[in-house]
Amino acid sequence: MNSALLARRARLGVGLVVLTVLAGCSTATPDQELRRVRPASRVTSVTIQTVHRKVLVPVVLNGNQPATFLLDTGANITVIMPTLANRLGAERPPGGPKTKARITSGQDVEMSLIRVKSIGVGAARIDNFPVAVYDLPTLVPGATPPVLVEGLLGNDFVGLFTMTVDPRAGKLTLQLDDGPVR
């Protein structure tokens, strides 16, 4: 990871669980991923919360299921909690695809892979999006009230956009690149 990204992550206080995917889950190229992005406009902003130096983002799954995710630019893949997967009706079928990932403790863990119908942040939405299912650790142990998140929003989503995080204004802005529309 380059020093600018490390400094940026340190300022944001994100990275509770950094995942390094050891076995990929999507065979789509970045160009194919961009074709699945369905923004209402090229720029969208959402209100975020910063709690204990962690950036919490409102996410909508499958068009109607709101959730709060931790923004984790160090995570290569978006992760959802098993309870959220169950609410979405997206349980992993027996023998379904899995991936190995390394969490910040250095431990390698196996995660189930599923696809959600869509994942959206503001007007930015990606259809047929692969996510890992894993029981994430407590975000801020001992916090009162508890800080609850139902997933990690990884670089596989936010990396498709130019992202601006303004914790003082409580705002996350995502913008598609100004290149030609794909």
Contact map, one row per residue, 1 for C-alpha under 8 A:
11101100000000000000000000000000000000000000000000000000000000000000000000000000000000000000000000000000000000000000000000000000000000000000000000000000000000000000000000000000000000
11111100000000000000000000000000000000000000000000000000000000000000000000000000000000000000000000000000000000000000000000000000000000000000000000000000000000000000000000000000000000
11111110000000000000000000000000000000000000000000000000000000000000000000000000000000000000000000000000000000000000000000000000000000000000000000000000000000000000000000000000000000
01111111000000000000000000000000000000000000000000000000000000000000000000000000000000000000000000000000000000000000000000000000000000000000000000000000000000000000000000000000000000
11111111100000000000000000000000000000000000000000000000000000000000000000000000000000000000000000000000000000000000000000000000000000000000000000000000000000000000000000000000000000
11111111110000000000000000000000000000000000000000000000000000000000000000000000000000000000000000000000000000000000000000000000000000000000000000000000000000000000000000000000000000
00111111111000000000000000000000000000000000000000000000000000000000000000000000000000000000000000000000000000000000000000000000000000000000000000000000000000000000000000000000000000
00011111111100000000000000000000000000000000000000000000000000000000000000000000000000000000000000000000000000000000000000000000000000000000000000000000000000000000000000000000000000
00001111111111100000000000000000000000000000000000000000000000000000000011000000000000000000000000000000000000000000000000000000000000000000000000000000000000000000000000000000000000
00000111111111000000000000000000000000000000000000000000000000000000000000000000000000000000000000000000000000000000000000000000000000000000000000000000000000000000000000000000000000
00000011111110000000000000000000000000000000000000000000000000000000000000000000000000000000000000000000000000000000000000000000000000000000000000000000000000000000000000000000000000
00000001111111000000000000000000000000000000000000001110000000000000000000000000000000000000000000000000000000000000000000000000000000000000000000000000000000000000001000000000000000
00000000111111100000000000000000000000000000000000001110000000000000000000000000000000000000000000000000000000000000000000000000000000000000000000000000000000000000000000000000000000
00000000110111110000000000000000000000000000000000001110000000000000011110000000000000000000000000000000000000000000000000000000000000000000000000000000000000000000000000000000000000
00000000100011111100000000000000000000000000000000000000000000000000001111100000000000000000000000000000000000000000000000000000000000000000000000000000000000000000000000000000000000
00000000000001111100000000000000000000000000000000000000000000000000000100000000000000000000000000000001000000000000000000000000000000000010000000000000000000000000000000000000000000
00000000000000111110000000000000000000000000000000000000000000000000000100100000000000000000000000000011000000000000000000000000000000000000000000000000000000000000000000000000000000
00000000000000111111000000000000000000000000000000000000000000000000000101110000000000000000000000000111000000000000000000000000000000000000000000000000000000000000000000000000000000
00000000000000001111100000000000000000000000000000000000000000000000000001111000000000000000000000001111000000000000000000000000000000000000000000000000000000000000000000000000000000
00000000000000000111110000000000000000000000000000000000000000000000000000110000000000000000000000001110000000000000000000000000000000000000000000000000000000000000000000000000000000
00000000000000000011111100000000000000000000000000000000000000000000000000011000000000000000000000111100000000000000000000000000000000000000000000000000000000000000000000000000000000
00000000000000000001111100000000000000000000000000000000000000000000000000000000000000000000000000111100000000000000000000000000000000000000000000000000000000000000000000000000000000
00000000000000000000111110000000000000000000000000000000000000000000000000000000000000000000000000111000000000000000000000000000000000000000000000000000000000000000000000000000000000
00000000000000000000111111100000000000000000000000000000000000000000000000000000000000000000000000100000000000000000000000000000000000000000000000000000000000000000000000000000000000
00000000000000000000001111100000000000000000000000000000000000000000000000000000000000000000000001100000000000001000000000000000010000000000000000000000000000000000000000000000000000
00000000000000000000000111110000000000000000000000000000000000000000000000000000000000000000000000000000000000000000000000000000010000000000000000000000000000000000000000000000000000
00000000000000000000000111111000000000000000000000000000000000000000000000000000000000000000000000000000000000000000000000000000000000000000000000000000000000000000000000000000000000
00000000000000000000000001111111100000000000000000000000000000000000000000000000000000000000000000000000000000000000000000000000000000000000000000000000000000000000000000000000000000
00000000000000000000000000111111100000000000000000000000000000000000000000000000000000000000000000000000000000000000000000000000000000000000000000000000000000000000000000000000000000
00000000000000000000000000011111110000000000000000000000000000000000000000000000000000000000000000000000000000000000000000000000000000000000000000000000000000010000000000000000000000
00000000000000000000000000011111111000000000000000000000000000000000000000000000000000000000000000000000000000000000000000000000000000000000000000000000000000000000000000000000000001
00000000000000000000000000011111111100000000000000000000000000000000000000000000000000000000000000000000000000000000000000000000000000000000000000000000000000000000000000000000000000
00000000000000000000000000011111111110000000000000000000000000000000000000000000000000000000000000000000000000000000000000000000000000000000000000000000000000010000000000000000000000
00000000000000000000000000000111111110000000000000000000000000000000000000000000000000000000000000000000000000000000000000000000000000000000000000000000000000010000000000000000000001
00000000000000000000000000000011111111000000000000000000000000000000000000000000000000000000000000000000000000000000000000000000000000000000000000000000000000000000000000000000000001
00000000000000000000000000000001111111000000000000000000000000000000000000000000000000000000000000000000000000000000000000000111000000000000000000000000000000000000000000000000000000
00000000000000000000000000000000111111100000000000000000000000000000000000000000000000000000000000000000000000000000000000011110000000000000000000000000000000000000000000000000000000
00000000000000000000000000000000001111110000000000000000000000000000000000000000000000000000000000000000000000000000000000111110000000000000000000000000000000000000000000000000000000
00000000000000000000000000000000000011111111000000000000000000000000000000000000000000000000000000000000000000000000000000111000000000000000000000000000000000000000000000000000000000
00000000000000000000000000000000000001111100000000000000000000000000000000000000000000000000000000000000000000000000000000110000000000000000000000000000000000000000000000000000000000
00000000000000000000000000000000000000111111000000000000000000000000000000000000000000000000000000000000000000000000000000110000000000000000000000000000000000000000000000000000000000
00000000000000000000000000000000000000111111000000000000000000000000000000000000000000000000000000000000000000000000000000000000000000000000000000000000000000000000000000000011000000
00000000000000000000000000000000000000101111100000000000000000000000000000000000000000000000000000000000000000000000000000100000000000000000000000000000000000000000000000001111000000
00000000000000000000000000000000000000101111110000000000000000000000000000000000000000000000000000000000000000000000000001110000000000000000000000000000000000000000000000001110000000
00000000000000000000000000000000000000000011111000000000000000000000000000000000000000000000000000000000000000000000000001100000000000000000000000000000000000000000000000111100000000
00000000000000000000000000000000000000000001111100000000110000000000000000000000000000000000000000000000000000000000000011000000000000000000000000000000000000000000000000111000000000
00000000000000000000000000000000000000000000111110000000110000000000000000000000000000000000000000000000000000000000000000000000000000000000000000000000000000000000000001110000000000
00000000000000000000000000000000000000000000011111000011110000000000000000000000000000000000000000000000000000000000000000000000000000000000000000000000000000000000001001110000000000
00000000000000000000000000000000000000000000001111100011100000000000000000000000000000000000000000000000000000000000000000000000000000000000000000000000000000000000001001000000000000
00000000000000000000000000000000000000000000000111111111000000000000000000000000000000000000000000000000000000000000000000000000000000000000000000000000000000000000001001000000000000
00000000000000000000000000000000000000000000000011111111000000000000000000000000000000000000000000000000000000000000000000000000000000000000000000100000000000000000000000000000000000
00000000000000000000000000000000000000000000000001111100000000000000000000000000000000000000000000000000000000000000000000000000000000000001000000000000000000000000000000000000000000
00000000000111000000000000000000000000000000000001111110000000000000000000000000000000000000000000000000000000000000000000000000000000000000000000000000000000000000000000000000000000
00000000000111000000000000000000000000000000000001111111000000000000011000000000000000000000000000000000000000000000000000000000000000000000000000000000000000000000000000000000000000
00000000000111000000000000000000000000000000000111101111100000000000011000000000000000000000000000000000000000000000000000000000000000000000000000000000000000000000001000000000000000
00000000000000000000000000000000000000000000000111100111110000000001111000000000000000000000000000000000000000000000000000000000000000000000000000001000000000000000000000000000000000
00000000000000000000000000000000000000000000011110000011111000000001111000000000000000000000000000000000000000000000000010000000000000000000000000000000100000000000000000010000000000
00000000000000000000000000000000000000000000011100000001111100000111100000000000000000000000000000000000000000000000000010000000000000000000000000000000000000000000000000000000000000
00000000000000000000000000000000000000000000000000000000111110000111100000000000000000000000000000000000000000000000001111000000000000000000000000000000000000000000000000000000000000
00000000000000000000000000000000000000000000000000000000011111111110000000000000000000000000000000000000000000000000001110000000000000000000000000000000000000000000000000000000000000
00000000000000000000000000000000000000000000000000000000001111111110000000000000000000000000000000000000000000000001111100000000000000000000000000000000000000000000000000000000000000
00000000000000000000000000000000000000000000000000000000000111111000000000000000000000010000000000000000000000000001111000000000000000000000000000000000000000000000000000000000000000
00000000000000000000000000000000000000000000000000000000000111111000000000000000000000000000000000000000000000000000111100000000000000000000000000000000000000000000000000000000000000
00000000000000000000000000000000000000000000000000000000000111111100000000000000000000000000000000000000000000000000000000000000000000000000000000000000000000000000000000000000000000
00000000000000000000000000000000000000000000000000000000000111111110000000000000000000010000000000000000000000000000000000000000000000000000000000000000000000000000000000000000000000
00000000000000000000000000000000000000000000000000000000011110011111000000000000000000000000000000000000000000000000000000000000000000000000000000000000000000000000000000000000000000
00000000000000000000000000000000000000000000000000000000011110001111100000000000000000000000000000000000000000000000000000000000000000000000000000001100000000000000000000000000000000
00000000000000000000000000000000000000000000000000000001111000000111110000000000000000000000000000000000000000000000000000000000000000000000000000011110000000000000000000000000000000
00000000000000000000000000000000000000000000000000000001111000000011111000000000000000000000000000000000000000000000000000000000000000000000000000001111100000000000000000000000000000
00000000000001000000000000000000000000000000000000000111100000000001111100000000000000000000000000000000000000000000000000000000000000000000000000001011100000000000000000000000000000
00000000000001100000000000000000000000000000000000000111100000000000111110000000000000000000000000000000000000000000000000000000000000000000000000000001110000000000000000000000000000
00000000000001111100000000000000000000000000000000000000000000000000011111100000000000000000000000000000000000000000000000000000000000000000000000000001111000000000000000000000000000
00000000100001100000000000000000000000000000000000000000000000000000001111110000000000000000000000000000000000000000000000000000000000000000000000000000111001000000000000000000000000
00000000100000100110000000000000000000000000000000000000000000000000000111110000000000000000000000000000000000000000000000000000000000000000000000000000011000000000000000000000000000
00000000000000101111000000000000000000000000000000000000000000000000000111111100000000000000000000000000000000000000000000000000000000000000000000000001111000000000000000000000000000
00000000000000000111100000000000000000000000000000000000000000000000000011111100000000000000000000000000000000000000000000000000000000000000000000000000011100000000000000000000000000
00000000000000000010100000000000000000000000000000000000000000000000000000111110000000000000000000000000000000000000000000000000001100000000000000000000111110000000000000000000000000
00000000000000000000000000000000000000000000000000000000000000000000000000111111000000000000000000000000000000000000000000000000011100000000000000000011111110000000000000000000000000
00000000000000000000000000000000000000000000000000000000000000000000000000001111100000000000000000000000000000000000000000000000001111000000000000000011110000000000000000000000000000
00000000000000000000000000000000000000000000000000000000000000000000000000000111110110000000000000000000000000000000000000000000001111100000000000000111000000000000000000000000000000
00000000000000000000000000000000000000000000000000000000000000000000000000000011111110000000000000000000000000000000000000000000000011110000000000000110000000000000000000000000000000
00000000000000000000000000000000000000000000000000000000000000000000000000000001111111000010000000000000000000000000000000000000000011100000000000000000000000000000000000000000000000
00000000000000000000000000000000000000000000000000000000000000000000000000000000111111100000000000000000000000000000000000000000000000000000000000000000000000000000000000000000000000
00000000000000000000000000000000000000000000000000000000000000000000000000000001111111110000000000000000000000000000000000000000000000000000000000000100000000000000000000000000000000
00000000000000000000000000000000000000000000000000000000000000000000000000000001111111111110000000000000000000000000000000000000000010000000000000000000000000000000000000000000000000
00000000000000000000000000000000000000000000000000000000000000000000000000000000011111111110000000000000000000000000000000000000000000000000000000000000000000000000000000000000000000
00000000000000000000000000000000000000000000000000000000000000000000000000000000001111111100000000000000000000000000000000000000000000000000000000000000000000000000000000000000000000
00000000000000000000000000000000000000000000000000000000000001001000000000000000000111111100000000000000000000000000000000000000000000000000000000000000000000000000000000000000000000
00000000000000000000000000000000000000000000000000000000000000000000000000000000000011111110000000000000000000000000000000000000000000000000000000000000000000000000000000000000000000
00000000000000000000000000000000000000000000000000000000000000000000000000000000000011111111000000000000000000000111000000000000000000000000000000000000000000000000000000000000000000
00000000000000000000000000000000000000000000000000000000000000000000000000000000010011001111100000000000000000000100000000000000000000000000000000000000000000000000000000000000000000
00000000000000000000000000000000000000000000000000000000000000000000000000000000000000000111110100000000000000011100000000000000000000000000000000000000000000000000000000000000000000
00000000000000000000000000000000000000000000000000000000000000000000000000000000000000000011111100000000000000000000000000000000000000000000000000000000000000000000000000000000000000
00000000000000000000000000000000000000000000000000000000000000000000000000000000000000000001111100000000000000000000000000000000000000000000000000000000000000000000000000000000000000
00000000000000000000000000000000000000000000000000000000000000000000000000000000000000000000111110000000000000000000000000000000000000000000000000000000000000000000000000000000000000
00000000000000000000000000000000000000000000000000000000000000000000000000000000000000000001111111000000000000011000000000000000000000000000000000000000000000000000000000000000000000
00000000000000000000000000000000000000000000000000000000000000000000000000000000000000000000001111100000000000011100000000000000000000000000000000000000000000000000000000000000000000
00000000000000000000000010000000000000000000000000000000000000000000000000000000000000000000000111110000000001111000000000000000000000000000000000000000000000000000000000000000000000
00000000000000000000111110000000000000000000000000000000000000000000000000000000000000000000000011111000000001111000000000000000000100000000000000000000000000000000000000000000000000
00000000000000000000111000000000000000000000000000000000000000000000000000000000000000000000000001111100000111100000000000000000000000000000000000000000000000000000000000000000000000
00000000000000000011111000000000000000000000000000000000000000000000000000000000000000000000000000111110000111100000000000000000000000000000000000000000000000000000000000000000000000
00000000000000000111110000000000000000000000000000000000000000000000000000000000000000000000000000011111111110000000000000000000000000000000000000000000000000000000000000000000000000
00000000000000001111000000000000000000000000000000000000000000000000000000000000000000000000000000001111111110000000000000000000000000000000000000000000000000000000000000000000000000
00000000000000011110000000000000000000000000000000000000000000000000000000000000000000000000000000000111111000000000000000000000000000000000000000000000000000000000000000000000000000
00000000000000000000000000000000000000000000000000000000000000000000000000000000000000000000000000000111111000000000000000000000000000000000000000000000000000000000000000000000000000
00000000000000000000000000000000000000000000000000000000000000000000000000000000000000000000000000000111111100000000000000000000000000000000000000000000000000000000000000000000000000
00000000000000000000000000000000000000000000000000000000000000000000000000000000000000000000000000000111111110000000000000000000000000000000000000000000000000000000000000000000000000
00000000000000000000000000000000000000000000000000000000000000000000000000000000000000000000000000011110011111000000000000000000000000000000000000000000000000000000000000000000000000
00000000000000000000000000000000000000000000000000000000000000000000000000000000000000000000000000011110001111100000000000000000000000000000000000000000000000000000000000000000000000
00000000000000000000000000000000000000000000000000000000000000000000000000000000000000000000000001111000000111110000000000000000000000000000000000000000000000000000000000000000000000
00000000000000000000000000000000000000000000000000000000000000000000000000000000000000000000000001111000000011111000000000000000000111000000000000000000000000000000000000000000000000
00000000000000000000000000000000000000000000000000000000000000000000000000000000000000000001000111100000000001111100000000000000000111000000000000000000000000000000000000000000000000
00000000000000000000000010000000000000000000000000000000000000000000000000000000000000000001000111100000000000111110000000000000011110000000000000000000000000000000000000000000000000
00000000000000000000000000000000000000000000000000000000000000000000000000000000000000000111000010000000000000011111000000000000011110000000000000000000000000000000000000000000000000
00000000000000000000000000000000000000000000000000000000000000000000000000000000000000000100000000000000000000001111100000000001111000000000000000000000000000000000000000000000000000
00000000000000000000000000000000000000000000000000000000000011000000000000000000000000000100000000000000000000000111111000000011111000000000000000000000000000000000000000000000000000
00000000000000000000000000000000000000000000000000000000000011100000000000000000000000000000000000000000000000000011111000000011100000000000000000000000000000000000000000000000000000
00000000000000000000000000000000000000000000000000000000000011100000000000000000000000000000000000000000000000000001111100001111100000000000000000000000000000000000000000000000000000
00000000000000000000000000000000000000000000000000000000001111100000000000000000000000000000000000000000000000000001111110001110100000000000000000000000000000000000000000000000000000
00000000000000000000000000000000000000000000000000000000001110100000000000000000000000000000000000000000000000000000011111111100000000000000000000000000000000000000000000000000000000
00000000000000000000000000000000000000000000010000000000111100000000000000000000000000000000000000000000000000000000001111111000000000000000000000000000000000000000000000000000000000
00000000000000000000000000000000000000000001110000000000001000000000000000000000000000000000000000000000000000000000000111111000000000000000000000000000000000000000000000000000000000
00000000000000000000000000000000000001111011100000000000000000000000000000000000000000000000000000000000000000000000000111111000000000000000000000000000000000000000000000000000000000
00000000000000000000000000000000000011111001000000000000000000000000000000000000000000000000000000000000000000000000000111111100000000000000000000000000000000000000000000000100000000
00000000000000000000000000000000000011100000000000000000000000000000000000000000000000000000000000000000000000000000011111111110000000000000000000000000000000000000000000000000000000
00000000000000000000000000000000000111000000000000000000000000000000000000000000000000000000000000000000000000000000011100011111100000000000000000000000000000000000000000000000000000
00000000000000000000000000000000000111000000000000000000000000000000000000000000000000000000000000000000000000000001111000001111100000000000000000000000000000000000000000000000000000
00000000000000000000000000000000000100000000000000000000000000000000000000000000000000000000000000000000000000000011110000000111110000000000000000000000000000000000000000000000000000
00000000000000000000000000000000000000000000000000000000000000000000000000000000000000000000000000000000000000000011111000000111111000000000000000000000000000000000000000000000000000
00000000000000000000000011000000000000000000000000000000000000000000000000000100000000000000000000000000000000001111000000000001111100000000000000000000000000000000000000000000000000
00000000000000000000000000000000000000000000000000000000000000000000000000001111000000000000000000000000000000001111000000000000111110000000000000000000000000000000000000000000000000
00000000000000000000000000000000000000000000000000000000000000000000000000001111000000000000000000100000000000111100000000000000011111000000000000000000000000000000000000000000000000
00000000000000000000000000000000000000000000000000000000000000000000000000000011110010000000000000000000000000111100000000000000001111100000000000000000000000000000000000000000000000
00000000000000000000000000000000000000000000000000000000000000000000000000000011110000000000000000000000000000110000000000000000000111110000000000000000000000000000000000000000000000
00000000000000000000000000000000000000000000000000000000000000000000000000000001110000000000000000000000000000000000000000000000000011111000000000000000000000000000000000000000000000
00000000000000000000000000000000000000000000000000000000000000000000000000000000100000000000000000000000000000000000000000000000000001111100000000000010000000000000000000000000000000
00000000000000000000000000000000000000000000000000000000000000000000000000000000000000000000000000000000000000000000000000000000000000111110000000000000000000000000000000000000000000
00000000000000000000000000000000000000000000000000000000000000000000000000000000000000000000000000000000000000000000000000000000000000011111100000110000000000000000000000000000000000
00000000000000010000000000000000000000000000000000000000000000000000000000000000000000000000000000000000000000000000000000000000000000001111100000111000000000000000000000000000000000
00000000000000000000000000000000000000000000000000010000000000000000000000000000000000000000000000000000000000000000000000000000000000000111111001100000000000000000000000000000000000
00000000000000000000000000000000000000000000000000000000000000000000000000000000000000000000000000000000000000000000000000000000000000000111111001000000000000000000000000000000000000
00000000000000000000000000000000000000000000000000000000000000000000000000000000000000000000000000000000000000000000000000000000000000000001111101000000000000000000000000000000000000
00000000000000000000000000000000000000000000000000000000000000000000000000000000000000000000000000000000000000000000000000000000000000000001111111100000000000000000000000000000000000
00000000000000000000000000000000000000000000000000000000000000000000000000000000000000000000000000000000000000000000000000000000000000000000011111100000000000000000000000000000000000
00000000000000000000000000000000000000000000000000000000000000000000000000000000000000000000000000000000000000000000000000000000000000000000001111100000000000000000000000000000000000
00000000000000000000000000000000000000000000000000000000000000000000000000000000000000000000000000000000000000000000000000000000000000000001111111110000000000000000000000000000000000
00000000000000000000000000000000000000000000000000100000000000000000000000000000000000000000000000000000000000000000000000000000000000000111001111111000000000000000000000000000000000
00000000000000000000000000000000000000000000000000000000000000000001000000000000000000000000000000000000000000000000000000000000000000000110000001111100000000000000000000000000000000
00000000000000000000000000000000000000000000000000000001000000000011110000000000000000000000000000000000000000000000000000000000000000000010000000111111000000000000000000000000000000
00000000000000000000000000000000000000000000000000000000000000000011100000000001100100000000000000000000000000000000000000000000000000000000000000011111000000000000000000000000000000
00000000000000000000000000000000000000000000000000000000000000000001110000000111100000000000000000000000000000000000000000000000000000010000000000001111100000000000000000000000000000
00000000000000000000000000000000000000000000000000000000000000000000111100100111000000000000000000000000000000000000000000000000000000000000000000001111110000000000000000000000000000
00000000000000000000000000000000000000000000000000000000100000000000111110101110000000000000000000000000000000000000000000000000000000000000000000000011111011000000000000000000000000
00000000000000000000000000000000000000000000000000000000000000000000001111111110000000000000000000000000000000000000000000000000000000000000000000000001111111000000000000000000000000
00000000000000000000000000000000000000000000000000000000000000000000000111111100000000000000000000000000000000000000000000000000000000000000000000000000111111110000000000000000000000
00000000000000000000000000000000000000000000000000000000000000000000000000011100000000000000000000000000000000000000000000000000000000000000000000000000011111110000000000000000000000
00000000000000000000000000000000000000000000000000000000000000000000000000001100000000000000000000000000000000000000000000000000000000000000000000000000111111111000000000000000000000
00000000000000000000000000000000000000000000000000000000000000000000000010000000000000000000000000000000000000000000000000000000000000000000000000000000111111111110000000000100000000
00000000000000000000000000000000000000000000000000000000000000000000000000000000000000000000000000000000000000000000000000000000000000000000000000000000001111111110000000000000000000
00000000000000000000000000000100110000000000000000000000000000000000000000000000000000000000000000000000000000000000000000000000000000000000000000000000001111111100000000000001000000
00000000000000000000000000000000000000000000000000000000000000000000000000000000000000000000000000000000000000000000000000000000000000000000000000000000000011111110000000000111100000
00000000000000000000000000000000000000000000000000000000000000000000000000000000000000000000000000000000000000000000000000000000000000000000000000000000000001111111000000000111100000
00000000000000000000000000000000000000000000000000000000000000000000000000000000000000000000000000000000000000000000000000000000000000000000000000000000000001101111100000011110000000
00000000000000000000000000000000000000000000000000000000000000000000000000000000000000000000000000000000000000000000000000000000000000000000000000000000000000000111110000011100000000
00000000000000000000000000000000000000000000000000000000000000000000000000000000000000000000000000000000000000000000000000000000000000000000000000000000000000000011111000111000000000
00000000000000000000000000000000000000000000000000000000000000000000000000000000000000000000000000000000000000000000000000000000000000000000000000000000000000000001111111110000000000
00000000000100000000000000000000000000000000000111000010000000000000000000000000000000000000000000000000000000000000000000000000000000000000000000000000000000000000111111100000000000
00000000000000000000000000000000000000000000000000000000000000000000000000000000000000000000000000000000000000000000000000000000000000000000000000000000000000000000011111100000000000
00000000000000000000000000000000000000000000000000000000000000000000000000000000000000000000000000000000000000000000000000000000000000000000000000000000000000000000011111100000000000
00000000000000000000000000000000000000000000001111000000000000000000000000000000000000000000000000000000000000000000000000000000000000000000000000000000000000000000011111110000000000
00000000000000000000000000000000000000000000111100000000000000000000000000000000000000000000000000000000000000000000000000000000000000000000000000000000000000000000111111111000000000
00000000000000000000000000000000000000000000111100000000100000000000000000000000000000000000000000000000000000000000000000000000000000000000000000000000000000000011110001111100000000
00000000000000000000000000000000000000000011110000000000000000000000000000000000000000000000000000000000000000000000000000000000000000000000000000000000000000000011100000111110000000
00000000000000000000000000000000000000000011100000000000000000000000000000000000000000000000000000000000000000000000000000010000000000000000000000000000000001001111000000011111000000
00000000000000000000000000000000000000000111000000000000000000000000000000000000000000000000000000000000000000000000000000000000000000000000000000000000000000001110000000001111100000
00000000000000000000000000000000000000000110000000000000000000000000000000000000000000000000000000000000000000000000000000000000000000000000000000000000000000011100000000000111110000
00000000000000000000000000000000000000000000000000000000000000000000000000000000000000000000000000000000000000000000000000000000000000000000000000000000000000001100000000000011111000
00000000000000000000000000000000000000000000000000000000000000000000000000000000000000000000000000000000000000000000000000000000000000000000000000000000000000000000000000000001111100
00000000000000000000000000000000000000000000000000000000000000000000000000000000000000000000000000000000000000000000000000000000000000000000000000000000000000000000000000000000111110
00000000000000000000000000000000000000000000000000000000000000000000000000000000000000000000000000000000000000000000000000000000000000000000000000000000000000000000000000000000011111
00000000000000000000000000000000000000000000000000000000000000000000000000000000000000000000000000000000000000000000000000000000000000000000000000000000000000000000000000000000001111
00000000000000000000000000000010011000000000000000000000000000000000000000000000000000000000000000000000000000000000000000000000000000000000000000000000000000000000000000000000000111
